[in-house]
Amino acid sequence: MVAFYDTQAISQLEKRRGGYFYVTVSAATVETFTDKRNTRLCCTIDGKLRFQCGLNHLGDGNFFIILGGKNLKSIGKSLGDTIDFELTEDPDPMGVPVPEVLEVLLAQDVALKATYDQLSMGKKRHVIHTIARIKDLDKQISNAVAMIQVHAAPRRRK
């Protein structure tokens, strides 16, 4: 498992690019990861906070890790503060826990599972994150089915 350690000041993207707080990961470092820029990671900040994350393009050939505002607040850090962080490859390639309702749905519907299995990891994570926020079980199921079908549909070109 590849590990990367660094100390950096917390930066922030301009508002038009989302305004996210972040730390930079060089392109050379990303090349050492198993799946290069598609590698899912676990980030540990100051030995206090650990979370799963992915790499985002910075625009200059390098990458960045988003540091959520809530995460920073929980450890008393803000823009410009220096942090020590460690990145390790996430042993779970999905990078997020799959909700039980989705596991059961896919186990019961072979055709839907085949469609789901064809989705990219990013589209699968999008389905997972979206249905995990929904409290109503029936809505979770109907939204999961609809999202999987929409993500699997071929894109139309204009």
N, CA and C atoms as a LAMMPS dump frame, in Angstrom:
ITEM: TIMESTEP
0
ITEM: NUMBER OF ATOMS
474
ITEM: BOX BOUNDS ff ff ff
-5.0000000000000000e+02 5.0000000000000000e+02
-5.0000000000000000e+02 5.0000000000000000e+02
-5.0000000000000000e+02 5.0000000000000000e+02
ITEM: ATOMS id mol type element x y z
1 1 1 N 0.84 -1.18 0
2 1 2 C 0 0 0
3 1 3 C 0.887 1.246 0
4 2 1 N 0.704 2.094 -0.975
5 2 2 C 1.477 3.317 -1.109
6 2 3 C 0.972 4.345 -0.1
7 3 1 N 1.893 4.995 0.589
8 3 2 C 1.512 6.067 1.516
9 3 3 C 2.259 7.332 1.125
10 4 1 N 1.607 8.455 1.307
11 4 2 C 2.171 9.759 0.99
12 4 3 C 1.965 10.657 2.199
13 5 1 N 3.017 11.334 2.624
14 5 2 C 2.955 12.237 3.773
15 5 3 C 3.367 13.625 3.326
16 6 1 N 2.71 14.647 3.88
17 6 2 C 3.094 16.014 3.545
18 6 3 C 2.579 16.964 4.622
19 7 1 N 3.158 18.142 4.635
20 7 2 C 2.709 19.238 5.482
21 7 3 C 2.448 20.409 4.554
22 8 1 N 1.235 20.961 4.623
23 8 2 C 0.86 22.074 3.749
24 8 3 C -0.092 23.005 4.478
25 9 1 N -0.139 24.228 3.968
26 9 2 C -1.165 25.161 4.419
27 9 3 C -2.45 24.83 3.663
28 10 1 N -3.58 24.973 4.326
29 10 2 C -4.876 24.73 3.693
30 10 3 C -5.15 25.849 2.697
31 11 1 N -5.477 25.458 1.472
32 11 2 C -5.786 26.412 0.407
33 11 3 C -7.281 26.38 0.129
34 12 1 N -7.734 27.337 -0.695
35 12 2 C -9.135 27.363 -1.095
36 12 3 C -9.236 27.711 -2.572
37 13 1 N -10.037 26.933 -3.289
38 13 2 C -10.3 27.225 -4.696
39 13 3 C -11.143 28.491 -4.79
40 14 1 N -11.014 29.191 -5.914
41 14 2 C -11.861 30.363 -6.115
42 14 3 C -13.322 29.923 -6.181
43 15 1 N -14.214 30.823 -5.843
44 15 2 C -15.649 30.511 -5.753
45 15 3 C -16.202 29.917 -7.045
46 16 1 N -15.754 30.414 -8.207
47 16 2 C -16.282 29.9 -9.476
48 16 3 C -15.915 28.439 -9.7
49 17 1 N -14.925 27.923 -8.965
50 17 2 C -14.526 26.508 -9.064
51 17 3 C -15.004 25.706 -7.86
52 18 1 N -15.916 26.28 -7.08
53 18 2 C -16.511 25.541 -5.969
54 18 3 C -16.144 26.065 -4.593
55 19 1 N -15.036 26.797 -4.49
56 19 2 C -14.639 27.347 -3.206
57 19 3 C -14.189 26.318 -2.182
58 20 1 N -13.842 25.109 -2.631
59 20 2 C -13.448 24.045 -1.713
60 20 3 C -12.125 24.342 -1.021
61 21 1 N -12.007 23.903 0.236
62 21 2 C -10.723 23.894 0.937
63 21 3 C -9.998 22.635 0.46
64 22 1 N -8.673 22.738 0.303
65 22 2 C -7.961 21.59 -0.255
66 22 3 C -6.484 21.601 0.104
67 23 1 N -5.846 20.445 -0.159
68 23 2 C -4.384 20.321 -0.165
69 23 3 C -4.004 19.729 -1.516
70 24 1 N -2.824 20.051 -1.98
71 24 2 C -2.35 19.635 -3.297
72 24 3 C -1.613 18.296 -3.227
73 25 1 N -1.814 17.497 -4.273
74 25 2 C -1.075 16.245 -4.449
75 25 3 C -0.447 16.33 -5.838
76 26 1 N 0.863 16.235 -5.901
77 26 2 C 1.564 16.402 -7.177
78 26 3 C 1.253 15.257 -8.145
79 27 1 N 1.369 15.563 -9.429
80 27 2 C 1.167 14.552 -10.468
81 27 3 C 2.16 13.403 -10.3
82 28 1 N 3.382 13.714 -9.888
83 28 2 C 4.396 12.67 -9.681
84 28 3 C 3.977 11.707 -8.572
85 29 1 N 3.382 12.237 -7.514
86 29 2 C 2.895 11.383 -6.429
87 29 3 C 1.744 10.514 -6.913
88 30 1 N 0.814 11.11 -7.658
89 30 2 C -0.351 10.373 -8.164
90 30 3 C 0.101 9.206 -9.044
91 31 1 N 1.18 9.372 -9.794
92 31 2 C 1.686 8.309 -10.658
93 31 3 C 2.162 7.089 -9.861
94 32 1 N 2.45 7.257 -8.57
95 32 2 C 2.894 6.126 -7.746
96 32 3 C 1.725 5.286 -7.229
97 33 1 N 0.492 5.812 -7.315
98 33 2 C -0.679 5.084 -6.827
99 33 3 C -1.054 3.978 -7.812
100 34 1 N -1.635 2.921 -7.298
101 34 2 C -1.993 1.752 -8.094
102 34 3 C -2.847 2.099 -9.311
103 35 1 N -3.924 2.845 -9.095
104 35 2 C -4.813 3.201 -10.197
105 35 3 C -4.626 4.645 -10.637
106 36 1 N -3.432 5.16 -10.399
107 36 2 C -3.089 6.54 -10.786
108 36 3 C -4.157 7.511 -10.29
109 37 1 N -4.726 8.34 -11.159
110 37 2 C -5.671 9.374 -10.721
111 37 3 C -7.038 8.813 -10.322
112 38 1 N -7.293 7.545 -10.634
113 38 2 C -8.57 6.932 -10.264
114 38 3 C -8.518 6.207 -8.928
115 39 1 N -7.403 6.315 -8.22
116 39 2 C -7.24 5.64 -6.944
117 39 3 C -8.094 6.308 -5.874
118 40 1 N -8.855 5.512 -5.14
119 40 2 C -9.593 6.005 -3.973
120 40 3 C -8.614 6.012 -2.804
121 41 1 N -8.714 7.032 -1.965
122 41 2 C -7.742 7.237 -0.896
123 41 3 C -8.407 7.401 0.459
124 42 1 N -7.608 7.181 1.508
125 42 2 C -7.976 7.538 2.87
126 42 3 C -7.003 8.64 3.281
127 43 1 N -7.545 9.734 3.778
128 43 2 C -6.722 10.871 4.197
129 43 3 C -6.818 10.996 5.715
130 44 1 N -5.669 11.142 6.362
131 44 2 C -5.621 11.36 7.804
132 44 3 C -4.967 12.714 8.035
133 45 1 N -5.661 13.588 8.756
134 45 2 C -5.167 14.935 9.015
135 45 3 C -4.738 15.05 10.472
136 46 1 N -3.493 15.472 10.672
137 46 2 C -2.923 15.696 12.002
138 46 3 C -3.131 14.51 12.943
139 47 1 N -3.26 13.313 12.386
140 47 2 C -3.454 12.118 13.195
141 47 3 C -4.781 12.087 13.93
142 48 1 N -5.685 13.029 13.629
143 48 2 C -6.952 13.153 14.362
144 48 3 C -8.168 12.761 13.543
145 49 1 N -8.148 13.091 12.281
146 49 2 C -9.326 12.932 11.434
147 49 3 C -8.98 12.069 10.244
148 50 1 N -9.805 11.056 9.979
149 50 2 C -9.583 10.167 8.835
150 50 3 C -10.866 10.118 8.015
151 51 1 N -10.732 10.246 6.689
152 51 2 C -11.893 10.176 5.812
153 51 3 C -11.483 9.618 4.456
154 52 1 N -12.479 9.071 3.744
155 52 2 C -12.253 8.535 2.411
156 52 3 C -12.405 9.665 1.402
157 53 1 N -11.612 9.615 0.328
158 53 2 C -11.664 10.697 -0.65
159 53 3 C -11.135 10.232 -2
160 54 1 N -11.21 11.128 -2.959
161 54 2 C -10.687 10.87 -4.288
162 54 3 C -9.88 12.071 -4.746
163 55 1 N -9.233 11.927 -5.876
164 55 2 C -8.407 12.992 -6.431
165 55 3 C -9.207 13.835 -7.409
166 56 1 N -8.943 15.122 -7.417
167 56 2 C -9.572 16.061 -8.338
168 56 3 C -8.475 16.798 -9.094
169 57 1 N -8.737 17.15 -10.35
170 57 2 C -7.751 17.881 -11.156
171 57 3 C -7.643 19.318 -10.661
172 58 1 N -6.427 19.783 -10.481
173 58 2 C -6.203 21.169 -10.066
174 58 3 C -6.158 22.106 -11.271
175 59 1 N -5.828 21.57 -12.431
176 59 2 C -5.807 22.382 -13.641
177 59 3 C -4.409 22.698 -14.129
178 60 1 N -3.411 22.414 -13.302
179 60 2 C -2.024 22.672 -13.697
180 60 3 C -1.229 21.377 -13.856
181 61 1 N -1.961 20.257 -13.971
182 61 2 C -1.312 18.949 -14.071
183 61 3 C -1.275 18.22 -12.746
184 62 1 N -1.479 18.948 -11.67
185 62 2 C -1.487 18.353 -10.333
186 62 3 C -2.925 18.095 -9.89
187 63 1 N -3.064 17.563 -8.696
188 63 2 C -4.373 17.164 -8.175
189 63 3 C -4.58 17.751 -6.792
190 64 1 N -5.809 17.597 -6.275
191 64 2 C -6.074 18.046 -4.921
192 64 3 C -7.068 17.128 -4.234
193 65 1 N -7.04 17.196 -2.904
194 65 2 C -7.974 16.479 -2.044
195 65 3 C -8.843 17.536 -1.381
196 66 1 N -10.158 17.361 -1.461
197 66 2 C -11.081 18.304 -0.821
198 66 3 C -11.1 18.034 0.679
199 67 1 N -10.96 19.114 1.445
200 67 2 C -11.055 19.053 2.899
201 67 3 C -12.362 19.735 3.289
202 68 1 N -13.366 18.983 3.604
203 68 2 C -14.672 19.556 3.931
204 68 3 C -14.594 20.548 5.074
205 69 1 N -15.363 21.63 4.954
206 69 2 C -15.405 22.652 5.998
207 69 3 C -15.772 22.082 7.357
208 70 1 N -16.725 21.152 7.397
209 70 2 C -17.121 20.522 8.661
210 70 3 C -15.973 19.72 9.25
211 71 1 N -15.227 19.029 8.369
212 71 2 C -14.069 18.262 8.842
213 71 3 C -13.025 19.18 9.465
214 72 1 N -12.74 20.287 8.784
215 72 2 C -11.735 21.217 9.305
216 72 3 C -12.183 21.82 10.63
217 73 1 N -13.445 22.179 10.708
218 73 2 C -13.98 22.764 11.942
219 73 3 C -13.86 21.773 13.101
220 74 1 N -14.079 20.485 12.806
221 74 2 C -14.031 19.467 13.863
222 74 3 C -12.64 19.32 14.481
223 75 1 N -11.59 19.727 13.741
224 75 2 C -10.231 19.65 14.29
225 75 3 C -9.642 21.045 14.531
226 76 1 N -10.487 22.064 14.463
227 76 2 C -10.056 23.426 14.779
228 76 3 C -9.112 24.041 13.759
229 77 1 N -9.271 23.704 12.495
230 77 2 C -8.415 24.25 11.436
231 77 3 C -9.234 25.073 10.458
232 78 1 N -8.565 26.025 9.794
233 78 2 C -9.239 26.848 8.794
234 78 3 C -8.248 27.259 7.715
235 79 1 N -8.731 28.016 6.744
236 79 2 C -7.928 28.462 5.613
237 79 3 C -6.604 29.06 6.073
238 80 1 N -5.503 28.585 5.472
239 80 2 C -4.179 29.097 5.778
240 80 3 C -3.457 28.352 6.893
241 81 1 N -4.191 27.606 7.737
242 81 2 C -3.545 26.826 8.795
243 81 3 C -2.74 25.696 8.165
244 82 1 N -1.66 25.32 8.82
245 82 2 C -0.813 24.228 8.346
246 82 3 C -1.284 22.919 8.953
247 83 1 N -1.338 21.892 8.109
248 83 2 C -1.725 20.559 8.577
249 83 3 C -0.709 19.537 8.097
250 84 1 N -0.591 18.457 8.864
251 84 2 C 0.151 17.281 8.428
252 84 3 C -0.905 16.312 7.919
253 85 1 N -0.666 15.733 6.754
254 85 2 C -1.641 14.757 6.272
255 85 3 C -0.949 13.557 5.65
256 86 1 N -1.667 12.457 5.701
257 86 2 C -1.194 11.199 5.141
258 86 3 C -2.272 10.675 4.204
259 87 1 N -1.853 10.213 3.04
260 87 2 C -2.757 9.58 2.087
261 87 3 C -2.348 8.126 1.92
262 88 1 N -3.312 7.234 2.036
263 88 2 C -3.084 5.816 1.768
264 88 3 C -4.168 5.348 0.816
265 89 1 N -3.87 4.333 0.062
266 89 2 C -4.865 3.798 -0.854
267 89 3 C -5.972 3.136 -0.046
268 90 1 N -7.204 3.439 -0.401
269 90 2 C -8.369 2.886 0.287
270 90 3 C -8.502 1.416 -0.09
271 91 1 N -8.55 0.514 0.891
272 91 2 C -8.69 -0.905 0.559
273 91 3 C -10.043 -1.234 -0.068
274 92 1 N -11.026 -0.348 0.107
275 92 2 C -12.345 -0.525 -0.502
276 92 3 C -12.381 0.29 -1.787
277 93 1 N -12.323 -0.359 -2.953
278 93 2 C -12.262 0.396 -4.214
279 93 3 C -13.489 1.277 -4.451
280 94 1 N -14.621 0.944 -3.836
281 94 2 C -15.812 1.78 -3.979
282 94 3 C -15.625 3.07 -3.19
283 95 1 N -14.968 2.981 -2.062
284 95 2 C -14.68 4.183 -1.276
285 95 3 C -15.822 4.654 -0.402
286 96 1 N -16.963 4 -0.469
287 96 2 C -18.115 4.34 0.38
288 96 3 C -18.864 3.054 0.711
289 97 1 N -19.494 3.006 1.896
290 97 2 C -20.278 1.808 2.217
291 97 3 C -21.563 1.754 1.385
292 98 1 N -21.885 0.576 0.885
293 98 2 C -23.092 0.389 0.082
294 98 3 C -24.28 0.186 1.032
295 99 1 N -25.318 1.019 0.89
296 99 2 C -26.487 0.876 1.764
297 99 3 C -27.126 -0.515 1.613
298 100 1 N -27.646 -1.031 2.707
299 100 2 C -28.251 -2.358 2.709
300 100 3 C -29.39 -2.46 1.692
301 101 1 N -30.188 -1.396 1.571
302 101 2 C -31.312 -1.432 0.633
303 101 3 C -30.825 -1.646 -0.796
304 102 1 N -29.699 -1.057 -1.159
305 102 2 C -29.163 -1.252 -2.507
306 102 3 C -28.628 -2.664 -2.676
307 103 1 N -27.949 -3.19 -1.659
308 103 2 C -27.434 -4.56 -1.732
309 103 3 C -28.578 -5.553 -1.946
310 104 1 N -29.664 -5.385 -1.186
311 104 2 C -30.819 -6.287 -1.3
312 104 3 C -31.476 -6.145 -2.67
313 105 1 N -31.656 -4.908 -3.113
314 105 2 C -32.267 -4.65 -4.416
315 105 3 C -31.479 -5.321 -5.536
316 106 1 N -30.165 -5.161 -5.51
317 106 2 C -29.324 -5.746 -6.558
318 106 3 C -29.295 -7.272 -6.472
319 107 1 N -29.422 -7.821 -5.27
320 107 2 C -29.455 -9.277 -5.11
321 107 3 C -30.757 -9.864 -5.664
322 108 1 N -31.829 -9.078 -5.614
323 108 2 C -33.138 -9.564 -6.061
324 108 3 C -33.401 -9.318 -7.542
325 109 1 N -32.751 -8.33 -8.131
326 109 2 C -33.027 -7.969 -9.521
327 109 3 C -31.759 -8.177 -10.354
328 110 1 N -31.694 -9.325 -11
329 110 2 C -30.498 -9.708 -11.76
330 110 3 C -30.204 -8.731 -12.9
331 111 1 N -31.251 -8.3 -13.597
332 111 2 C -31.056 -7.377 -14.726
333 111 3 C -30.539 -6.026 -14.233
334 112 1 N -31.108 -5.533 -13.129
335 112 2 C -30.654 -4.259 -12.577
336 112 3 C -29.206 -4.37 -12.1
337 113 1 N -28.847 -5.498 -11.49
338 113 2 C -27.468 -5.696 -11.035
339 113 3 C -26.51 -5.689 -12.218
340 114 1 N -26.904 -6.325 -13.32
341 114 2 C -26.051 -6.345 -14.516
342 114 3 C -25.844 -4.926 -15.037
343 115 1 N -26.901 -4.131 -15.01
344 115 2 C -26.793 -2.736 -15.45
345 115 3 C -25.903 -1.956 -14.496
346 116 1 N -26.111 -2.127 -13.199
347 116 2 C -25.312 -1.448 -12.169
348 116 3 C -23.829 -1.802 -12.313
349 117 1 N -23.551 -3.068 -12.543
350 117 2 C -22.159 -3.518 -12.668
351 117 3 C -21.435 -2.874 -13.847
352 118 1 N -22.179 -2.407 -14.857
353 118 2 C -21.583 -1.756 -16.019
354 118 3 C -21.258 -0.282 -15.777
355 119 1 N -21.796 0.298 -14.683
356 119 2 C -21.552 1.715 -14.397
357 119 3 C -20.111 1.94 -13.943
358 120 1 N -19.618 3.136 -14.176
359 120 2 C -18.291 3.503 -13.668
360 120 3 C -18.354 3.597 -12.146
361 121 1 N -17.211 3.552 -11.505
362 121 2 C -17.167 3.66 -10.042
363 121 3 C -17.766 4.994 -9.588
364 122 1 N -17.508 6.054 -10.325
365 122 2 C -18.041 7.365 -9.961
366 122 3 C -19.561 7.399 -10.02
367 123 1 N -20.139 6.776 -11.036
368 123 2 C -21.601 6.736 -11.149
369 123 3 C -22.2 5.858 -10.05
370 124 1 N -21.526 4.761 -9.718
371 124 2 C -21.996 3.918 -8.608
372 124 3 C -21.978 4.714 -7.301
373 125 1 N -20.903 5.448 -7.054
374 125 2 C -20.816 6.267 -5.832
375 125 3 C -21.914 7.323 -5.817
376 126 1 N -22.223 7.91 -6.969
377 126 2 C -23.28 8.909 -7.046
378 126 3 C -24.622 8.3 -6.635
379 127 1 N -24.923 7.102 -7.133
380 127 2 C -26.152 6.407 -6.747
381 127 3 C -26.158 6.167 -5.239
382 128 1 N -25.056 5.675 -4.71
383 128 2 C -24.96 5.352 -3.282
384 128 3 C -25.16 6.598 -2.428
385 129 1 N -24.432 7.665 -2.731
386 129 2 C -24.55 8.898 -1.943
387 129 3 C -25.97 9.449 -1.988
388 130 1 N -26.584 9.411 -3.157
389 130 2 C -27.922 9.976 -3.305
390 130 3 C -28.953 9.18 -2.515
391 131 1 N -28.946 7.864 -2.655
392 131 2 C -29.98 7.105 -1.941
393 131 3 C -29.717 7.027 -0.445
394 132 1 N -28.463 7.16 -0.027
395 132 2 C -28.152 7.137 1.411
396 132 3 C -28.75 8.339 2.141
397 133 1 N -28.966 9.444 1.416
398 133 2 C -29.543 10.652 2.028
399 133 3 C -31.058 10.562 2.177
400 134 1 N -31.681 9.624 1.483
401 134 2 C -33.134 9.502 1.505
402 134 3 C -33.545 8.613 2.682
403 135 1 N -34.514 9.068 3.457
404 135 2 C -34.948 8.315 4.641
405 135 3 C -36.007 7.26 4.308
406 136 1 N -36.912 7.572 3.391
407 136 2 C -38.017 6.686 3.055
408 136 3 C -37.525 5.503 2.22
409 137 1 N -37.795 4.293 2.673
410 137 2 C -37.321 3.075 2.017
411 137 3 C -37.848 2.949 0.587
412 138 1 N -39.149 3.202 0.39
413 138 2 C -39.727 3.1 -0.954
414 138 3 C -39.07 4.099 -1.915
415 139 1 N -38.801 5.309 -1.43
416 139 2 C -38.144 6.321 -2.274
417 139 3 C -36.706 5.916 -2.572
418 140 1 N -36.027 5.293 -1.602
419 140 2 C -34.666 4.822 -1.845
420 140 3 C -34.662 3.82 -3.004
421 141 1 N -35.601 2.895 -2.967
422 141 2 C -35.664 1.853 -3.999
423 141 3 C -35.993 2.465 -5.356
424 142 1 N -37.041 3.285 -5.412
425 142 2 C -37.439 3.849 -6.713
426 142 3 C -36.355 4.765 -7.279
427 143 1 N -35.71 5.554 -6.415
428 143 2 C -34.634 6.433 -6.89
429 143 3 C -33.422 5.626 -7.343
430 144 1 N -33.099 4.56 -6.637
431 144 2 C -31.952 3.731 -7.03
432 144 3 C -32.189 3.13 -8.412
433 145 1 N -33.37 2.573 -8.628
434 145 2 C -33.692 1.975 -9.929
435 145 3 C -33.61 3.027 -11.032
436 146 1 N -34.245 4.175 -10.799
437 146 2 C -34.259 5.238 -11.811
438 146 3 C -32.851 5.746 -12.107
439 147 1 N -32.055 5.971 -11.071
440 147 2 C -30.703 6.504 -11.274
441 147 3 C -29.817 5.517 -12.025
442 148 1 N -29.912 4.249 -11.685
443 148 2 C -29.096 3.244 -12.368
444 148 3 C -29.45 3.208 -13.85
445 149 1 N -30.742 3.249 -14.149
446 149 2 C -31.17 3.214 -15.543
447 149 3 C -30.741 4.472 -16.298
448 150 1 N -30.846 5.635 -15.662
449 150 2 C -30.445 6.891 -16.31
450 150 3 C -28.942 6.915 -16.558
451 151 1 N -28.163 6.501 -15.553
452 151 2 C -26.704 6.496 -15.719
453 151 3 C -26.253 5.512 -16.796
454 152 1 N -27.023 4.443 -16.981
455 152 2 C -26.633 3.422 -17.957
456 152 3 C -27.066 3.78 -19.374
457 153 1 N -28.007 4.703 -19.497
458 153 2 C -28.509 5.073 -20.824
459 153 3 C -27.415 5.747 -21.633
460 154 1 N -27.332 5.426 -22.933
461 154 2 C -26.322 6.078 -23.769
462 154 3 C -26.601 7.582 -23.864
463 155 1 N -25.529 8.35 -23.871
464 155 2 C -25.669 9.794 -23.989
465 155 3 C -25.951 10.172 -25.423
466 156 1 N -26.849 11.12 -25.593
467 156 2 C -27.145 11.629 -26.938
468 156 3 C -26.208 12.769 -27.264
469 157 1 N -25.729 12.765 -28.479
470 157 2 C -24.859 13.855 -28.929
471 157 3 C -25.696 14.864 -29.682
472 158 1 N -25.361 16.117 -29.494
473 158 2 C -26.111 17.193 -30.164
474 158 3 C -25.559 17.446 -31.534
